[in-house]
Amino acid sequence: MLTVFGSVALDTTRTPFKTETNILGGAATFASLCSSFFTPTSTIAVVGSDFPNQYRKILNSRVDARGIVTKKDGKTFHYDSSFDYDFHHRTSIKTELNVIKDFKPVVPEAYVSSDYIYLGNNDPSQNIDILQYFTNPKFIVCDTIEYWIVNKRKDVIEMISKVNGVVINDEEARILCRTANLIKCAKIILSWGPGLVVIKKGEHGSLLVLDNIIFPASAFPIEEMVDPTGAGDSFAGAFMGYLSYKKDLTIERLKEAVIYGNVLGAYAIEDFGVNKLLEITKVDIDYRYEMFRRITQF
């Protein structure tokens, strides 16, 4: 079983072509929905009294949501942002932490024996604390964001030292490691303790680095990008979900997991929020995976 700890949010996303308000989002949401295509997934998060019932039904239908608690005296985490015409530059307009601020996660008894754990881009102190509740996890992966790198860099590095793998985007890897070269970034992160690093590069794919192995994978080519929100979390969810399903951490499986991550990341950006992830099936995912194999052979 895979357990995901992260945020469930109400997002307001603005593009030059359309704005969507209070749509279902959050790192845990994207990661959990994507991992659920491959393996049973449990989710730990917190929402407020304003969290729509239809969104709760979506999560209940796809994941074990017993770990998603409701704080009736607060509002759900809300993130308001806008994208430029190139969909690469994102501007944060408003970040309302609400109920996730100072959240003390509770791990249901059914989750404590999870073999695979994904720690989303939460406060690194929260990610460190929650690990004590799991009995004997086999594979733990974490993510982080610029806010924590800037404000809690030592805690981020301590968190990294306690996990088996790190999934991080290219911009944040450079900020964390204080160097522009992504291979150097990966090597620095590996020196802090984890066995592998995956650097997400958006439209340029991803980079898996471990020991003396470097595996660059291109992004899946799509014709239309609608909303890049959640692409990285979708990648991480698929990556972890596939490895949990296979119960195999060999280099061959890791490479396959990276490709599945790229495939789900590509699906996520084809519509606002999680809409596309609710439309596709495992058959669609496997078809695109095989298509990816064909178009990258030479």
C-alpha positions in Angstrom: 0.0 0.0 0.0 1.1 3.6 -0.7 0.3 6.4 1.7 0.4 10.0 0.4 0.7 13.0 2.8 0.1 16.4 1.3 -2.4 19.2 0.7 -5.9 19.0 -0.5 -6.8 22.4 -1.8 -9.2 24.7 -3.5 -7.4 26.3 -6.4 -8.1 29.4 -8.4 -6.2 29.2 -11.6 -5.9 32.0 -14.2 -4.6 31.6 -17.7 -4.7 34.1 -20.6 -7.7 32.2 -21.9 -9.8 31.2 -18.9 -10.1 31.4 -15.1 -11.4 28.6 -12.9 -12.3 29.3 -9.3 -12.2 27.0 -6.3 -11.4 23.8 -8.2 -10.2 20.7 -6.6 -6.4 20.7 -6.3 -3.5 20.2 -3.9 -0.4 18.0 -4.1 -2.0 15.1 -2.3 -5.0 15.2 -4.6 -3.0 15.0 -7.8 -0.5 12.5 -6.5 -3.2 10.2 -4.9 -5.5 10.2 -8.0 -2.5 9.3 -10.2 -1.1 6.6 -7.9 -4.6 5.1 -7.6 -4.4 3.9 -11.2 -1.6 1.5 -10.1 -2.0 0.7 -6.4 -4.3 1.1 -3.4 -3.6 4.6 -2.1 -4.3 6.1 1.3 -4.3 9.9 1.7 -3.5 12.0 4.7 -4.5 15.7 4.5 -6.8 18.3 6.1 -9.7 20.3 4.7 -12.0 23.0 6.1 -15.7 23.2 6.6 -16.0 24.8 3.2 -14.7 21.8 1.3 -17.4 20.8 -1.3 -19.1 17.5 -0.8 -18.7 16.6 -4.5 -15.0 16.9 -4.1 -15.1 14.6 -1.0 -17.0 12.1 -3.1 -14.4 12.1 -5.8 -11.6 11.4 -3.4 -13.7 8.7 -1.6 -14.3 7.0 -4.9 -10.6 6.7 -5.8 -8.6 6.5 -2.6 -8.8 5.5 1.1 -9.7 8.9 2.4 -10.0 8.1 6.1 -6.8 10.1 6.7 -8.4 13.3 5.2 -9.8 15.1 8.3 -12.1 18.1 8.4 -11.5 21.0 10.7 -14.9 22.6 11.1 -13.6 25.8 12.5 -11.4 26.7 9.5 -11.3 27.0 5.7 -9.5 24.8 3.2 -6.1 25.7 1.9 -6.6 28.1 -1.1 -4.0 28.9 -3.8 -4.7 31.6 -6.4 -2.2 31.9 -9.3 -1.9 32.9 -12.9 0.1 31.7 -15.9 1.6 33.7 -18.7 1.0 32.9 -22.4 3.9 30.5 -22.5 2.4 28.6 -19.5 5.9 28.4 -18.0 5.9 31.5 -15.8 3.5 31.3 -12.9 2.6 34.2 -10.6 1.3 33.5 -7.1 -1.6 35.9 -6.4 -2.7 34.7 -3.0 -1.8 31.8 -0.7 -4.2 31.1 2.1 -2.8 28.3 4.3 -5.9 28.2 6.5 -6.3 24.7 8.1 -2.9 23.4 6.9 -1.1 25.9 9.0 0.2 24.1 12.1 -1.7 20.9 11.1 -0.8 17.9 13.2 -1.5 14.9 11.0 -3.0 11.8 12.4 -2.1 8.5 10.8 -4.9 6.0 10.9 -4.0 2.6 12.2 -4.7 1.0 8.8 -1.9 3.1 7.3 1.0 2.5 9.7 2.2 -0.6 7.9 2.5 1.1 4.5 5.5 0.0 2.5 5.6 3.1 0.3 5.2 6.7 1.5 5.1 9.9 -0.5 5.6 13.1 1.4 4.3 16.1 -0.6 5.6 19.6 -0.5 4.5 20.1 3.1 6.4 21.9 5.9 9.6 19.7 6.2 9.1 19.5 10.0 5.6 18.0 9.4 7.1 15.5 7.0 9.8 14.5 9.5 7.3 14.2 12.3 4.9 12.0 10.5 7.5 9.3 9.7 7.6 8.2 13.3 4.1 6.7 13.0 5.0 4.2 10.2 6.3 0.9 11.3 8.7 -0.3 8.6 8.4 1.5 5.3 10.5 0.2 2.4 10.6 3.3 0.2 10.0 6.9 1.2 10.1 9.8 -1.3 9.7 13.5 -0.6 9.2 16.7 -2.5 9.7 20.4 -1.5 9.1 23.9 -2.8 10.9 27.2 -2.9 9.1 28.5 0.2 10.5 25.8 2.5 13.9 26.0 0.8 14.2 29.7 1.5 12.7 29.7 4.9 13.6 26.3 6.3 16.6 25.1 4.3 18.2 23.1 7.2 14.9 21.3 7.9 14.6 20.5 4.2 18.1 19.0 4.2 17.3 17.0 7.4 14.1 15.7 5.8 16.0 14.6 2.7 18.5 12.7 4.9 15.6 10.6 6.2 14.1 9.5 2.9 15.1 7.1 0.1 14.3 9.4 -2.8 13.6 13.0 -3.7 11.4 14.3 -6.5 11.9 18.0 -7.1 11.6 20.4 -10.0 14.5 21.9 -11.7 14.1 25.5 -10.4 13.8 24.4 -6.8 16.8 22.0 -7.2 18.9 24.9 -8.3 17.8 27.1 -5.4 18.3 24.3 -2.9 21.8 23.3 -4.2 22.9 26.8 -5.2 24.2 25.7 -8.6 22.7 25.9 -12.1 23.9 22.5 -13.3 21.2 19.8 -12.7 23.6 16.9 -12.6 25.5 18.7 -9.9 22.3 19.4 -8.1 21.4 15.7 -8.1 24.8 14.7 -6.8 24.6 17.2 -4.0 21.2 15.9 -3.0 22.4 12.3 -3.1 25.3 13.3 -0.8 22.7 14.2 1.9 21.5 10.6 2.1 18.8 9.5 -0.4 19.5 6.7 -2.9 17.9 8.5 -5.9 16.8 11.9 -7.2 14.3 12.7 -9.9 14.4 16.2 -11.2 11.3 17.3 -13.0 11.9 19.6 -15.9 8.3 20.4 -17.1 8.0 20.5 -20.8 11.6 19.1 -21.1 10.8 15.9 -19.2 12.6 14.5 -16.2 16.0 13.3 -15.0 16.6 10.2 -12.9 20.0 10.1 -11.1 21.3 7.4 -8.8 24.8 6.2 -8.1 26.5 6.3 -11.5 23.3 6.1 -13.5 21.7 9.0 -15.3 18.5 8.5 -17.1 17.1 11.5 -19.0 13.5 11.1 -20.2 11.7 13.5 -22.6 8.2 14.8 -21.8 5.3 13.2 -23.7 4.5 15.5 -26.6 1.0 16.9 -26.5 -0.8 19.4 -28.7 -2.6 21.6 -26.2 -1.7 22.7 -22.7 -4.6 24.0 -20.6 -3.4 24.1 -17.0 0.1 23.1 -15.8 -1.0 23.0 -12.2 -0.4 19.6 -10.6 1.8 18.2 -13.4 4.7 17.6 -11.0 2.5 16.0 -8.3 0.9 13.8 -10.9 4.3 12.7 -12.0 5.2 11.8 -8.4 2.0 10.0 -7.8 2.4 7.8 -10.9 6.1 7.2 -10.1 5.3 6.0 -6.6 2.1 4.2 -7.6 3.9 2.1 -10.2 6.8 1.2 -7.9 4.3 0.2 -5.2 2.4 -2.0 -7.7 5.6 -3.6 -8.9 7.2 -4.0 -5.5 10.5 -3.7 -7.3 13.1 -1.0 -7.1 15.5 -2.2 -9.7 16.8 0.3 -12.2 14.5 -1.1 -14.9 11.4 -0.5 -12.8 12.6 2.9 -11.8 13.0 3.9 -15.5 9.5 2.6 -16.3 8.1 4.5 -13.3 9.7 7.7 -14.6 8.0 7.2 -18.0 4.6 6.6 -16.3 5.2 9.8 -14.4 5.8 11.7 -17.6 2.7 10.2 -19.1 0.4 11.2 -16.1 2.0 14.6 -15.9 1.1 15.2 -19.6 -2.5 14.1 -19.0 -2.9 16.4 -16.0 -2.1 19.5 -18.0 -4.7 18.9 -20.7 -7.5 20.3 -18.6 -8.1 22.4 -15.6 -7.5 20.9 -12.2 -8.0 17.1 -12.0 -10.6 17.0 -14.7 -8.5 15.0 -17.2 -7.4 12.6 -14.5 -11.1 11.8 -13.9 -11.7 11.1 -17.5 -8.9 8.7 -18.4 -8.6 5.0 -17.6 -5.7 2.6 -17.0 -6.1 1.5 -20.6 -5.5 5.1 -21.8 -2.4 5.3 -19.7 -0.9 2.1 -20.9 -1.7 3.0 -24.5 0.2 6.3 -24.1 3.0 4.6 -22.4 3.5 2.2 -25.3 3.2 5.1 -27.7 6.0 6.9 -25.8 8.2 3.8 -26.1 7.6 3.7 -29.9 8.3 7.4 -30.6 11.5 7.5 -28.5 13.1 4.5 -30.1 15.6 5.1 -32.9 
